[in-house]
Amino acid sequence: MLRIIVILNIILLFGCSTTNQLSHTEQADSIIKYKNNSLTPARFSNLYPGKKNYLITCKEDCYQPSPLLECSSPAENCQFIGEQLIPQLNTGFTFRWLGHASFHIKSPEGTTLLLDPVSEQFDWPVNWAFRLANGFFRQEPKWPTLDEIDAVDAVLYSHVHYDHFNKDDIKTIGTNAKYFVPLGFGEHFPNDGYSINEMAWFSTTTLAELTLNFVPAHHFSSRILVPFVYEDNDATLWGGWVIEHQDKRIFFAGDTGYSKHFKDIQQRYGDMDVCLIPIASYYHKENSAWYRYVHTTPEDALLAAQELNCKVMIPWGYGNNSWKMGDHSSHSALLRLLKMHKEMNSKIPLYILNEGEEVRF
């Protein structure tokens, strides 16, 4: 009898297991660049590694108070209160900024996307390690309702870092949505029946009426309890997205530093209508050069938007719901952006969202 029970338990264990549907999109003109000293498995590399010469850098009075921000204390716990004109781009897309890098996007036909959704803190136990090191948890953003989550058609991830990919969120989103991710990303999903498409740089696939293009970023990847241990670094790819609908293009940069890849993207796909570009996480007392190498300053972001010929730029990465990683304060990056937008005489229109707000262009 005991033997029968054991056999039945084994049958139930393996019979009820569900395998993810994992596919790969690599085309003839896709790009995959590996490090010269790659181990096994191979380690990915940025397209343009090496020392950077930045054209513009704010050097003084970078964080001047602005009447466009209403703050409870200097550059902290702020709301943008400036009047804004909505550019008439006729994309039909609606953009809701959920905080940090997370966006809820709806197409003109109603196809719904989540970009880098992280609704709460980092995955455990890294969340507690971060709190011990930095002394706080972030304020958690207002999240889409369960009905809105159930209606999500696809989730697009830029890279595997904890502030961009949270395993609790994919459990909530579930297996009805499709997941589009960089190469090597699928192994970080639980084996619960998810539909996962891993993509190389400049590879293309479709979702309903949308064309999804995975594009380069200048960053890195790791997904371990102890950061910067080489055995895990750069084993998964990183990047951004160009979402096309008819003749309209939406660009999501992912985490990135400034490099020539922005020009490459514009040359391949053309001018961008709406650009979602990070402006934060570039400052560190001891190691600002490294932080800027893999994150755009506000002036870097403006140069990138210029090279992409963005018709409007929505900045992200700062905010009341941010982790303030590599930032002076919750809204210091936005203050610097407003200053440098004027100082550089940028022709790229900005549209500033507070977390939880949405706009249709």
Residue pairs with C-beta under 8 A, 6 or more apart in sequence:
17 191
18 191
18 192
18 193
19 191
19 193
20 186
20 189
20 191
20 192
20 193
20 194
20 195
20 196
21 193
21 194
21 195
21 196
22 186
22 196
22 198
23 196
23 197
23 198
24 183
24 197
24 198
24 199
24 200
25 197
25 198
25 199
25 200
25 203
25 204
25 205
25 214
26 32
26 183
26 199
26 200
26 203
27 200
27 202
27 203
27 204
29 202
30 200
30 201
30 202
30 203
31 47
31 200
31 201
31 202
31 216
32 44
32 183
32 200
32 201
32 237
33 44
33 45
33 46
33 47
33 201
34 42
34 43
34 44
34 45
35 42
35 43
35 44
35 45
35 234
36 45
37 43
39 231
41 184
41 235
43 233
43 234
43 235
44 183
44 184
44 221
44 234
44 235
44 236
44 237
44 238
45 234
46 216
46 218
46 219
46 220
46 259
46 261
47 201
47 216
47 218
47 259
47 260
47 261
47 264
48 218
48 259
48 260
48 261
52 257
52 258
52 259
52 292
52 293
54 258
54 292
54 297
54 299
54 300
55 303
56 299
56 300
56 303
56 340
56 344
57 297
57 299
58 297
58 298
58 299
58 336
58 339
58 340
58 343
61 339
62 335
62 336
62 339
62 340
63 75
63 328
63 332
63 335
63 336
63 339
64 335
64 339
65 74
65 75
65 335
66 335
66 338
66 339
67 82
68 80
68 81
68 82
68 338
68 352
69 75
69 78
69 79
69 80
69 81
69 331
69 334
69 335
70 78
70 79
70 81
71 77
71 78
71 79
71 331
72 78
74 329
75 328
75 329
75 330
75 331
75 332
75 335
76 329
76 330
76 331
77 320
77 330
78 320
78 330
78 331
78 334
79 354
80 334
80 352
80 353
80 354
82 352
84 351
84 352
86 351
86 359
86 360
86 361
87 311
87 312
87 349
87 351
87 361
88 361
89 248
89 273
89 274
89 311
89 312
89 361
90 248
90 361
91 108
91 245
91 248
91 250
91 273
91 274
91 361
92 107
92 108
92 245
92 248
92 360
93 105
93 106
93 107
93 108
93 245
93 248
93 250
93 274
93 360
93 361
94 105
94 106
94 358
94 359
94 360
95 103
95 104
95 105
95 274
95 276
95 314
95 353
95 358
95 359
95 360
95 361
96 103
96 104
96 105
96 144
96 353
96 356
96 357
96 358
97 103
97 314
97 316
97 353
97 354
97 355
97 356
97 357
97 358
98 104
98 117
98 119
98 141
98 142
98 143
98 144
98 355
98 356
99 141
99 319
99 320
99 321
99 322
99 355
99 356
100 116
100 118
100 141
100 163
100 316
100 317
100 319
100 321
100 322
100 323
101 115
101 116
101 118
101 158
101 163
101 164
101 254
101 255
101 278
101 316
101 317
102 114
102 115
102 116
102 117
102 118
102 119
102 141
103 113
103 114
103 115
103 116
103 252
103 276
103 316
104 112
104 113
104 114
104 144
104 148
104 358
105 112
105 113
105 114
105 115
105 243
105 250
106 112
106 113
107 113
107 208
107 209
107 210
107 245
108 245
109 208
109 209
111 153
111 154
111 207
111 208
111 209
111 210
112 148
112 151
112 152
112 153
112 154
113 152
113 153
113 154
113 155
113 156
113 243
114 152
114 154
114 155
114 156
114 173
114 177
115 155
115 156
115 157
115 158
115 241
115 252
115 276
116 156
116 157
116 158
116 164
116 165
116 254
117 155
117 166
117 169
117 173
118 162
118 163
118 164
118 165
118 166
118 169
119 140
119 141
119 143
119 166
119 168
119 169
119 172
120 140
120 166
120 168
121 127
121 130
121 137
121 138
121 140
122 130
122 162
122 163
122 166
123 162
123 166
123 167
123 168
125 225
126 162
126 225
127 137
129 225
130 323
131 137
134 323
134 324
138 321
138 322
138 323
138 324
139 320
139 321
140 321
141 321
141 355
141 356
142 355
142 356
143 149
144 152
149 172
149 173
150 174
150 176
152 173
152 177
153 177
153 178
153 207
153 208
154 177
154 178
154 179
154 180
154 207
154 212
155 170
155 173
155 177
155 178
155 179
155 180
156 180
156 181
156 212
156 241
156 252
157 164
157 165
157 179
157 180
157 181
157 182
157 185
158 164
158 182
158 217
158 238
158 239
158 240
158 241
158 252
158 253
158 254
158 255
159 165
159 182
159 217
159 219
159 221
159 236
159 237
159 238
159 239
159 254
159 255
160 182
160 185
160 188
160 221
160 222
160 223
160 236
160 238
161 221
161 222
161 223
161 255
162 223
163 323
163 325
164 254
164 255
165 188
165 223
167 188
167 189
167 190
170 179
170 189
170 190
170 194
171 190
175 192
175 193
175 194
175 195
177 195
178 195
178 197
178 207
179 189
179 194
179 195
179 196
179 197
180 197
180 199
180 205
180 207
180 212
180 214
180 241
181 196
181 197
181 198
181 199
182 198
182 199
182 214
182 221
182 236
182 237
182 238
182 239
183 198
183 199
183 200
183 236
183 237
184 198
184 235
184 236
184 237
185 196
185 198
185 236
185 237
186 196
186 198
188 223
188 236
189 196
197 205
199 205
199 214
200 214
200 237
201 214
201 215
201 216
201 237
201 239
202 213
202 214
202 215
202 216
202 268
203 213
203 214
204 211
204 212
204 213
204 214
205 211
205 212
206 212
209 245
210 243
210 244
210 245
211 243
211 244
211 245
212 241
212 242
212 243
212 244
213 241
213 242
213 243
213 244
213 269
214 239
214 240
214 241
215 239
215 240
215 241
215 242
215 261
215 265
215 269
216 239
216 240
216 261
216 264
216 265
217 238
217 239
217 240
217 253
217 254
217 255
217 256
217 261
218 256
218 257
218 258
218 259
218 261
218 293
218 294
219 238
219 254
219 255
219 256
219 257
219 294
220 233
220 234
220 238
220 294
221 233
221 234
221 235
221 236
221 237
221 238
222 228
222 229
222 232
222 233
222 234
223 232
223 236
224 231
224 232
238 254
238 255
239 254
240 251
240 252
240 253
240 254
240 256
240 265
241 250
241 251
241 252
241 254
242 249
242 250
242 251
242 252
242 265
242 269
242 272
243 249
243 250
243 251
243 252
244 250
244 269
248 273
249 269
249 270
249 271
249 272
249 273
249 274
250 272
250 273
250 274
250 275
250 276
251 265
251 272
251 274
251 275
251 276
251 277
251 308
251 310
252 276
253 275
253 276
253 277
253 278
253 296
253 304
254 278
255 278
255 281
255 294
255 295
256 278
256 294
256 295
256 296
257 292
257 293
257 294
257 295
257 296
257 300
258 296
258 297
258 300
258 303
258 304
262 303
262 304
262 307
262 308
263 307
265 308
266 272
266 307
266 308
266 309
271 308
271 309
271 310
271 311
272 308
272 309
272 310
272 311
273 310
273 311
273 312
273 361
274 310
274 311
274 312
274 314
274 361
275 304
275 305
275 308
275 310
275 312
275 313
275 314
276 313
276 314
276 316
277 296
277 301
277 304
277 305
277 310
277 313
277 314
277 315
277 316
278 295
278 296
278 301
278 315
278 316
278 317
279 296
279 297
279 298
279 301
279 315
279 316
279 317
279 318
279 333
279 334
279 336
279 337
280 295
280 316
280 317
280 318
280 322
280 326
280 327
280 333
281 291
281 295
281 317
281 325
281 326
281 327
282 288
282 291
282 292
282 295
282 296
282 297
282 300
282 326
282 327
282 333
283 291
283 326
283 327
283 328
283 332
284 290
284 291
284 326
291 326
292 300
295 317
295 326
296 304
297 336
298 315
298 333
298 334
298 336
298 337
298 340
298 341
299 336
299 340
299 344
301 313
301 315
301 337
302 313
302 337
302 340
302 341
302 344
302 346
302 348
305 313
305 346
305 348
306 346
306 347
306 348
310 348
311 349
312 348
312 349
312 350
312 351
312 361
313 348
313 349
313 350
313 351
314 350
314 351
314 352
314 353
314 359
315 333
315 334
315 337
315 350
315 352
317 333
318 327
318 330
318 331
318 332
318 333
318 334
319 330
319 331
319 354
319 355
320 330
320 355
321 355
322 330
324 330
327 333
334 352
337 350
340 346
341 348
341 350
351 359
351 361
353 359
